[in-house]
């Protein structure tokens, strides 16, 4: 029993990162209609920058702020260089462009930083907590707290600020938004900035748990996509729930199956969901549409 | 005097189809003008082109003498052109109050917004009662009032209305038209596009009749009323 509890706790921690990735995908999808397959690369860039600077002796806060800043620059470049110039073409083409951007980001990272993983130290040093037979790493608590804070901040932004409401308005009706002077193009850029921030936050909290390398983006992006699809692609709460669920299932299954199956489990879920419930597990979660 | 809105030789359309073949139109400060015409006459295209949602192929659109033809819809909205679009197009998943707040999104200074919401609510009391309700749950007539209120929140120099009576119950049509009459009497500059000529004539003092992308008659409402073409096409069926 305590084995299972342990798997669940571990799964919730990685699941939190999937949740952040899924949230970024939902946000961009709602505002632009695009599924951004470069979302996982935002996590990679954030994690790797953070780990690299941390290795070089930079403190937690400056390393994290630098990682956020660099990832936002990458997000802006993806939107302005790949998406905005092709804005008038079909959604399918724009989605392919995000795959291209993802490959480009990974390639550039490989050239600049190389293939080797980098190590970040945990936010707070110290022995893990033990409750019953369950080991809780201190970093897990950071993951939970930071994820919760990011989710609440995003919710506040989207439902309580004029810019957030304008962003949702542009997602609901592009032309009507333009008629009240809301620029859908600026909102698309803002969506990518927020998605990059969410990705980088996920990467920064993840880095001390799994040493990041240039190749981690694809799997993270696809798992985040699975989380978003589980939630129906238009529901931020659905994406968060989906991310946590995938993290837990993956972790529990990996406890009983050979560890090589870990990724196959998430993609098996994606396959099944797309096949059976393409609108998500909860048909229309009562949630904020972004 | 420089007109608030001037349209000169406007040609516009969708893809290869040309919907407007050279429209001229002038709207003076404080004037209520109507454009009537059958389905497919180009009324919606005309308003969308003035608002900047469609790029014209030729012609000029001026706001207070300034050429705005190359401006984006967002910039025109900030400059004072407000369009109440066909089919209302309120933001369904936002509250009534948030829809009104977004109407003021393009205003440079965000001061005076509470007062303007109060003014809109005074004109349409139902929007005050339903302030926290999601706009998508309002009835058609209420959504139309919200769309007009949202447009008013930008303090427009000219208010364009695309068939506000379309799809509304007769009682709701009367209510919306009454409010437009009140706005016109208060000195708002209006351009009202309608298929329902009887409703349009109650609001406007002057009008244009559009047929297949061209202005076929123009003049005061009395002139339009007496024009046999207008009478048979748009008023005859109303007895």
Interface residues (C-beta under 8 A of the other chain):
Chain A: X162 X165 X166 X168 X169 X172 X173 X175 X176 X177 X178 X179 X180 X181 X182 X183 X288 X289
Chain B: X51 X52 X53 X72 X73 X74 X75 X77 X78 X82 X83 X85 X89 X90 X91 X92 X93 X94 X98 X101 X102 X103 X105 X106 X150 X151 X154
